[in-house]
Amino acid sequence: MNGRARRVPTELAALVLGVQEVTIRQWARRGKITRYGTARRALYDLDELTALARTTAAPPASAPASGGGTPAVGVHHN
């Protein structure tokens, strides 16, 4: 990277983190992420967003995928 911050609008920030745009705005108001830009155009640092995505990613589920295991009650397999 060239050292220059890469900033994205609210819509793309929401896509990066897999949340709604309203969540991005709330997080910015609460100080969870940094808001840049002007009063009319919010921008968010892509590196900050990807770091947040890594730290808040859900751990893999330990339960087996559906379709395996014990059949449901009343289900008969022939």
Secondary structure, DSSP 8 states (H G I E B T S, - for coil): --S---EEEHHHHHHHHTS-HHHHHHHHHHTSS-EEE-SS-EEEEHHHHHHHHHHH------S--TTSSS--TT----
